Amino acid sequence: MTKTHFFSILFLLPFLAFGQKSIEWVTTTEKQPWFPQQRLSSATPQTNADVVVMTDTNLQVIEGFGGCFNELGWTSLGALKQTDKYNILKELFAPNVGANFTICRMPVGANDFSLDWYSYNETAGDFKMKNFSISNDMKTLVPFVKAALEQNPSLRLWASPWSPPAWMKWNKHYACAATSAKMDKKFQNGLGIDRQGKEGTNMFIQEKAYFKAYALYFSKFIKAYREQGINISTIMPQNEFNSCQIFPSCTWTASGLATFIGSYLGPAMDKLKVEMMFGTMERPNEALVDTILQDPLAAPFIKGVGFQWAGKGAIAGIHQRYPNLRLYQSEQECGDGKNDWKYCCYTWELMKHYISNGANSYLYWNISLPEGGFSRWGWQQNSLVTVDPLTKTYKYNHEYYLLKHLSHYVKPGARVLKTEGTFNNLLAFKNSDSTIVLVAQNETALEKSVVFGVGPDQVKVTLPANSFNTLVVK
């Protein structure tokens, strides 16, 4: 008998006498990702459960899981053989195969993981957008999105800019903050200290002609992508509007965004039947969200809010006060390029926080990066897939398998379920077909036995040490 067979039988022993419900179980540890255990059976209740899943207490609807289409994601995949690239895209996007991604983000122009700065119109004073063009995207983002849509034609897309065209900003530069003179020259942005912006100010020129032109810029973006067979269903007006960065960025005040949304961008998107969400919100300041949601002109256009980074401190309060508002976790915190198990465990804490506080969708950041995970501006970050361009090989990282523990099984339309008990290191969901999905971590260095109460049944599972586990009760 092999060691694997021995442990599978060991985990199964408590359940062999019961057969009321079929239960699938898959485990991921640092050393062994995505290990399917044998099917289990539910047991007649004989003891107090460590956690009870309230199967009739439906919380928010889950819209889906996904990542972001970045230029460096596509170029890193381009280093691989066509068959490998195809297999990765199938694993990520094809329904019922791997990650089952159903909703993804993309930039409007350059972001911090673009090959370099660009916008769709750098002709100063071109308020009628005669020189608007997505020609840059035709080399990277358009083929990336199309390749994903080939695997899942129902994939939903939303977009946000990191910076407007430089000529629409008072500092006439794509960045907000200057790079350090000590930084490697290849990462420097050339912005002078005297042209830096700061949080709490409007870098975008607050004049009617600029507002109108920028709303037109968004409209042309939507139409240009539609001409490519790509439908973008939702827009957020500015990525991290409080963050003054060395890469593409633009600070706004909440009131400045309210003016832009209420009188210009909102009506323009409404004509194109594109939904508006406010974001992305990266500060724990609920009042910034209230400024938009209580503005008489902007509020009618806002269908939801996207939160990321320190914005996680605001999502709970917003959900409590606006319980019917759609909430996205719009960008997972990005790590340091090491893609280690420790950060994977931190990612789980993020997932629990956002989903337990009302998030309808959870978006990872970089889908793929070359080894090291460097951005054009020198920031090392994690990714779902790491590509070694020298050997033309790739690997799925820990965070990919963790995300898959949810996204493979939790379908769009699933409801988050309330749980009660002494064991709380889990998330619970109910799909529209009534299957129950339990995702649980054993964060300890020892095996842990947990009794799950699901409806009239119980299941006792010995969770491996330092593991993530998904149980699907059918």
LUMVO-539314 format. One line per 2 residues: for each residue x, y, z of C-alpha. Coordinates in Angstrom, 3 decimals. Layout:
BEGIN
X Y Z ~ ...
***
This chain:
BEGIN
0.000 0.000 0.000 ~ 1.368 3.431 -0.911
1.588 6.250 1.589 ~ -1.025 8.211 -0.383
-3.487 5.314 -0.307 ~ -2.902 4.854 3.426
-3.728 8.466 4.237 ~ -6.781 8.473 1.940
-8.193 5.463 3.785 ~ -7.301 7.027 7.142
-9.287 10.164 6.315 ~ -12.233 8.076 5.096
-12.664 5.716 8.043 ~ -15.160 7.859 10.049
-17.584 7.996 7.117 ~ -17.817 4.510 5.675
-20.942 3.650 7.681 ~ -22.968 6.579 6.380
-24.200 7.460 2.917 ~ -26.846 10.176 3.069
-25.003 12.763 0.956 ~ -22.061 12.629 -1.458
-19.160 14.857 -0.436 ~ -16.176 15.769 -2.582
-12.982 16.898 -0.864 ~ -9.821 18.464 -2.262
-6.770 19.582 -0.272 ~ -3.815 21.903 -0.896
-0.682 22.051 1.218 ~ 2.597 23.847 0.617
4.143 20.663 -0.765 ~ 1.129 19.099 -2.469
-1.362 21.343 -4.304 ~ -4.851 20.315 -5.331
-4.946 16.759 -3.971 ~ -8.403 15.183 -4.419
-9.327 13.012 -1.458 ~ -11.687 10.081 -1.801
-15.393 10.894 -1.786 ~ -16.881 11.115 1.698
-20.353 10.521 3.070 ~ -22.284 12.576 5.575
-22.992 11.135 9.011 ~ -26.075 11.081 11.212
-25.530 13.675 13.957 ~ -24.006 12.085 17.043
-22.051 14.937 18.616 ~ -21.936 18.685 18.760
-20.632 20.169 15.524 ~ -17.616 22.484 15.622
-19.314 24.626 13.011 ~ -22.913 24.711 11.810
-23.607 25.947 8.281 ~ -26.894 27.850 8.217
-28.066 26.493 4.861 ~ -31.240 28.605 4.872
-29.519 31.902 5.767 ~ -28.586 33.373 2.398
-26.284 36.380 2.413 ~ -24.900 38.219 -0.655
-24.800 36.799 -4.174 ~ -21.409 35.873 -5.602
-20.882 37.233 -9.128 ~ -17.563 35.510 -9.704
-13.791 35.393 -9.466 ~ -11.009 36.469 -11.810
-7.877 38.542 -12.369 ~ -6.630 41.482 -14.440
-5.506 41.570 -18.072 ~ -2.133 43.326 -17.924
0.336 43.755 -20.763 ~ 3.107 41.972 -18.871
0.721 39.080 -18.355 ~ 0.354 38.586 -22.101
4.004 39.103 -22.995 ~ 5.111 36.657 -20.290
2.765 33.996 -21.670 ~ 4.170 34.793 -25.121
7.503 33.282 -24.072 ~ 5.869 29.846 -23.868
5.053 27.268 -26.487 ~ 1.623 27.763 -28.027
0.340 24.530 -26.494 ~ 1.434 25.621 -23.004
-0.137 29.063 -23.405 ~ -3.364 27.468 -24.615
-3.426 25.055 -21.684 ~ -2.962 27.892 -19.183
-5.797 29.907 -20.724 ~ -8.010 26.831 -20.705
-7.162 26.134 -17.074 ~ -7.986 29.704 -16.086
-11.063 30.472 -18.150 ~ -12.766 27.390 -19.606
-15.974 26.539 -17.705 ~ -15.723 23.593 -15.303
-12.079 22.890 -16.115 ~ -9.887 24.779 -13.639
-10.285 28.211 -12.096 ~ -13.593 28.977 -13.856
-12.864 32.698 -14.076 ~ -16.081 34.550 -14.867
-15.261 38.232 -14.280 ~ -12.027 40.105 -15.003
-10.604 43.579 -14.927 ~ -8.626 45.493 -17.541
-6.955 48.918 -17.652 ~ -8.056 51.914 -19.724
-4.644 52.774 -21.158 ~ -1.414 52.057 -19.280
-1.229 50.748 -15.733 ~ 1.715 49.830 -13.517
2.122 46.440 -15.232 ~ 2.122 47.791 -18.759
5.230 47.591 -20.912 ~ 5.556 51.375 -20.608
3.442 54.513 -20.430 ~ 0.844 55.145 -23.109
-2.667 56.504 -23.449 ~ -5.166 56.399 -26.307
-4.611 60.058 -27.208 ~ -1.521 62.070 -26.345
-2.352 64.915 -28.752 ~ -2.602 67.952 -26.480
-5.803 69.942 -26.906 ~ -7.572 67.263 -28.952
-10.873 67.747 -27.124 ~ -12.847 66.053 -29.913
-10.637 62.943 -29.675 ~ -9.869 62.895 -33.400
-6.581 61.101 -32.694 ~ -8.002 58.499 -30.326
-6.589 55.014 -31.012 ~ -6.280 51.656 -29.241
-3.478 50.589 -31.610 ~ -1.193 49.830 -28.667
-3.765 47.422 -27.204 ~ -4.009 45.530 -30.483
-0.574 44.070 -29.727 ~ -1.274 42.917 -26.168
-4.551 43.494 -24.334 ~ -6.897 42.788 -27.238
-5.350 39.388 -28.072 ~ -5.130 38.560 -24.336
-8.837 39.232 -23.786 ~ -9.819 37.490 -27.024
-7.850 34.388 -26.020 ~ -9.740 34.305 -22.721
-13.089 34.828 -24.467 ~ -12.351 31.884 -26.738
-12.331 29.745 -23.607 ~ -15.285 31.478 -21.938
-17.439 33.657 -24.232 ~ -19.525 34.663 -21.195
-16.580 36.252 -19.384 ~ -17.590 39.642 -17.941
-15.198 42.585 -18.173 ~ -14.878 45.842 -16.285
-12.273 48.550 -16.742 ~ -10.687 51.551 -15.044
-7.899 54.007 -15.930 ~ -4.732 54.522 -13.918
-4.129 57.894 -15.574 ~ -5.917 60.062 -18.129
-3.889 61.388 -21.076 ~ -0.993 63.393 -19.624
-2.183 66.650 -21.209 ~ -5.398 66.475 -19.175
-3.422 66.737 -15.915 ~ -1.946 69.929 -14.552
1.542 68.387 -14.273 ~ 1.438 67.119 -17.897
2.862 63.759 -16.848 ~ 1.480 60.249 -16.494
2.827 59.859 -12.926 ~ 1.989 61.693 -9.739
5.193 61.138 -7.728 ~ 8.839 61.502 -8.766
11.174 58.526 -8.657 ~ 14.214 58.577 -6.418
17.533 59.545 -7.968 ~ 18.940 56.417 -6.291
16.603 54.192 -8.293 ~ 17.944 52.283 -11.285
17.649 54.566 -14.325 ~ 15.554 52.038 -16.230
12.833 52.429 -13.577 ~ 12.862 56.226 -13.358
9.927 58.245 -14.695 ~ 11.504 61.650 -15.379
9.020 63.643 -13.300 ~ 10.465 66.642 -11.473
9.784 67.113 -7.777 ~ 8.190 70.483 -8.528
5.496 68.730 -10.609 ~ 4.463 66.164 -8.025
0.862 65.886 -6.936 ~ -0.503 64.796 -3.573
-3.418 62.976 -1.998 ~ -6.573 65.006 -1.485
-6.096 67.167 -4.576 ~ -7.324 67.047 -8.163
-4.539 66.396 -10.641 ~ -7.111 66.257 -13.436
-7.869 69.725 -14.772 ~ -11.300 70.626 -13.372
-12.697 72.408 -16.412 ~ -15.737 71.643 -18.540
-13.809 71.139 -21.772 ~ -11.544 68.563 -20.125
-14.420 66.754 -18.418 ~ -16.320 66.507 -21.725
-13.248 65.291 -23.593 ~ -12.456 62.668 -20.961
-16.024 61.325 -21.008 ~ -15.692 61.106 -24.802
-12.380 59.267 -24.304 ~ -14.191 56.603 -22.247
-16.958 56.331 -24.842 ~ -14.480 55.819 -27.659
-12.713 53.184 -25.572 ~ -15.955 51.227 -25.122
-16.826 51.517 -28.824 ~ -13.327 50.596 -30.026
-13.379 47.423 -27.961 ~ -16.876 46.582 -29.167
-15.542 46.783 -32.717 ~ -13.105 44.055 -31.673
-15.963 41.882 -30.405 ~ -15.142 42.693 -26.768
-17.941 44.011 -24.579 ~ -16.950 45.928 -21.443
-19.954 45.924 -19.157 ~ -18.770 48.158 -16.318
-16.523 51.190 -15.797 ~ -14.886 52.596 -12.674
-13.623 56.184 -13.153 ~ -10.164 56.019 -11.511
-7.874 53.419 -10.014 ~ -6.830 54.366 -6.465
-7.789 58.033 -6.690 ~ -5.989 58.854 -3.438
-2.635 57.317 -4.370 ~ 0.192 59.474 -5.719
2.471 56.934 -7.458 ~ 5.633 56.873 -9.575
3.761 54.905 -12.262 ~ 0.535 55.889 -14.100
-1.693 57.488 -11.474 ~ -3.945 60.485 -10.907
-5.246 61.823 -7.628 ~ -8.777 63.164 -7.422
-10.957 64.480 -4.650 ~ -14.214 62.634 -4.091
-16.114 65.812 -4.957 ~ -14.132 66.154 -8.195
-15.079 62.620 -9.157 ~ -18.701 63.299 -8.195
-18.774 66.193 -10.661 ~ -17.178 64.124 -13.414
-19.486 61.141 -12.848 ~ -22.713 63.068 -12.326
-22.497 65.503 -15.221 ~ -20.216 63.830 -17.765
-19.102 60.206 -17.442 ~ -22.331 58.827 -15.986
-24.555 60.142 -18.799 ~ -22.011 59.059 -21.436
-21.863 55.488 -20.113 ~ -25.630 55.392 -19.683
-26.054 56.070 -23.415 ~ -23.842 53.072 -24.169
-25.634 50.880 -21.592 ~ -22.419 50.502 -19.588
-22.787 50.336 -15.814 ~ -20.883 52.698 -13.520
-19.256 51.672 -10.267 ~ -17.305 53.936 -7.947
-13.680 53.055 -7.385 ~ -11.234 51.868 -6.926
-11.352 52.731 -3.246 ~ -7.985 52.196 -1.502
-8.487 54.084 1.757 ~ -10.401 53.041 4.907
-12.470 56.231 4.685 ~ -16.176 55.582 4.265
-16.880 59.301 3.937 ~ -15.193 59.326 0.519
-17.718 56.747 -0.689 ~ -20.587 58.629 0.951
-19.608 61.742 -1.011 ~ -20.454 59.884 -4.226
-23.414 57.835 -2.995 ~ -25.118 60.909 -1.544
-24.398 63.276 -4.420 ~ -27.725 64.007 -6.194
-26.172 63.935 -9.677 ~ -23.606 61.149 -9.310
-25.506 58.704 -7.097 ~ -28.135 57.596 -9.663
-25.379 56.279 -11.935 ~ -23.503 54.278 -9.283
-24.362 50.578 -9.165 ~ -21.586 49.528 -6.820
-18.153 50.212 -5.317 ~ -14.766 48.571 -5.777
-12.441 48.230 -2.757 ~ -8.772 47.255 -2.614
-5.736 47.507 -0.357 ~ -6.528 49.701 2.694
-10.031 50.127 1.297 ~ -10.740 46.834 3.027
-11.216 48.939 6.151 ~ -14.247 50.662 4.617
-16.140 47.771 3.044 ~ -17.841 46.541 6.237
-19.374 49.912 7.093 ~ -20.486 50.579 3.529
-22.092 47.136 3.339 ~ -23.952 47.741 6.594
-25.297 51.118 5.507 ~ -25.938 50.238 1.850
-26.827 46.520 2.077 ~ -28.109 46.265 -1.500
-25.070 47.895 -3.100 ~ -22.833 45.729 -5.285
-19.335 45.486 -3.792 ~ -16.208 44.224 -5.525
-12.849 43.321 -4.085 ~ -11.299 44.950 -7.116
-7.600 44.107 -6.797 ~ -5.920 41.683 -4.451
-2.843 42.949 -2.646 ~ 0.092 41.918 -4.763
2.881 40.471 -2.607 ~ 6.587 40.822 -3.289
7.292 38.495 -6.194 ~ 8.256 35.558 -3.950
4.903 33.787 -4.367 ~ 5.490 31.988 -1.073
3.170 29.997 1.173 ~ 3.159 32.707 3.846
1.610 35.214 1.459 ~ -0.850 32.610 0.268
-2.073 32.297 3.866 ~ -2.377 36.092 4.050
-4.411 35.981 0.844 ~ -6.844 33.627 2.578
-7.310 36.196 5.336 ~ -8.098 38.802 2.673
-10.635 36.500 1.043 ~ -12.382 35.840 4.334
-12.465 39.532 5.189 ~ -13.909 40.729 1.903
-16.437 37.943 1.408 ~ -17.539 38.019 5.052
-18.181 41.758 4.686 ~ -20.353 41.699 1.603
-18.060 41.398 -1.435 ~ -19.853 39.984 -4.471
-16.683 39.379 -6.518 ~ -13.033 38.698 -5.759
-10.381 39.783 -8.260 ~ -6.762 38.668 -8.241
-4.201 41.044 -9.758 ~ -1.453 39.670 -12.043
-2.465 36.599 -14.011 ~ 1.070 35.856 -15.249
4.533 37.384 -14.828 ~ 8.093 36.454 -15.719
10.327 35.042 -12.992 ~ 10.974 37.787 -10.420
7.702 39.603 -11.094 ~ 9.189 43.020 -11.901
7.040 45.834 -13.242 ~ 8.292 48.459 -15.709
8.748 50.736 -12.668 ~ 10.653 48.208 -10.557
7.914 46.809 -8.310 ~ 8.122 43.036 -7.708
4.731 41.367 -7.397 ~ 3.110 37.950 -7.165
1.139 36.280 -9.942 ~ -1.036 33.235 -10.465
1.424 31.878 -13.034 ~ 5.196 32.380 -13.167
6.989 31.995 -16.497 ~ 10.691 31.289 -16.921
11.437 32.855 -20.333 ~ 14.859 31.194 -20.546
13.638 27.614 -20.197 ~ 10.178 28.385 -21.617
8.546 26.678 -18.649 ~ 5.869 27.802 -16.205
4.337 26.968 -12.860 ~ 1.104 27.697 -11.022
1.777 29.443 -7.712 ~ 0.249 28.758 -4.292
-2.232 31.608 -4.594 ~ -3.566 30.147 -7.817
-4.556 26.927 -6.081 ~ -6.089 28.833 -3.177
-8.202 30.939 -5.519 ~ -9.191 27.774 -7.375
-10.419 26.273 -4.089 ~ -13.223 28.841 -4.323
-13.577 29.689 -8.001 ~ -13.718 26.115 -9.305
-16.707 25.252 -7.131 ~ -18.491 28.518 -6.262
-20.517 29.448 -9.330 ~ -21.952 32.840 -10.296
-25.273 33.192 -8.522 ~ -24.097 31.315 -5.414
-25.059 32.752 -2.039 ~ -22.728 33.232 0.903
-23.959 31.327 3.944 ~ -23.776 32.261 7.595
-21.917 29.894 9.927 ~ -21.895 29.487 13.707
-19.600 27.596 16.053 ~ -16.151 27.434 17.583
-14.458 26.717 14.252 ~ -14.544 29.896 12.152
-11.638 29.526 9.730 ~ -13.890 28.911 6.746
-16.220 30.347 4.137 ~ -19.489 28.692 3.141
-21.570 29.032 -0.026 ~ -24.687 27.564 -1.616
-24.825 27.248 -5.393 ~ -28.067 27.667 -7.313
-28.288 23.864 -7.641 ~ -28.273 23.658 -3.804
-24.772 22.170 -3.515 ~ -22.962 23.474 -0.448
-19.320 24.535 -0.788 ~ -17.156 24.766 2.331
-13.626 26.195 2.091 ~ -11.616 25.770 5.283
-8.048 26.268 6.426 ~ -6.160 24.328 9.045
-3.492 26.877 9.912 ~ -1.821 24.717 12.561
1.205 22.440 12.252 ~ -0.878 19.429 13.328
-3.855 17.628 11.821 ~ -7.180 18.996 13.029
-10.478 17.123 13.255 ~ -13.490 19.304 12.512
-17.154 18.307 12.643 ~ -19.174 20.252 10.082
-22.926 20.454 10.556 ~ -24.680 20.858 7.217
-28.464 20.759 7.399 ~ -29.561 17.551 9.149
-26.182 15.899 8.633 ~ -22.688 16.076 9.981
-19.343 15.286 8.461 ~ -16.165 14.830 10.487
-13.011 15.610 8.565 ~ -9.381 15.389 9.642
-7.829 18.380 7.954 ~ -4.127 17.937 7.130
-1.668 20.289 8.815 ~ -1.177 23.698 7.176
-3.779 23.050 4.518 ~ -6.623 24.559 2.553
-9.616 22.326 1.932 ~ -12.784 22.469 -0.119
-15.721 20.213 0.710 ~ -18.603 20.070 -1.752
-21.792 18.607 -0.279 ~ -24.169 17.384 -2.973
***
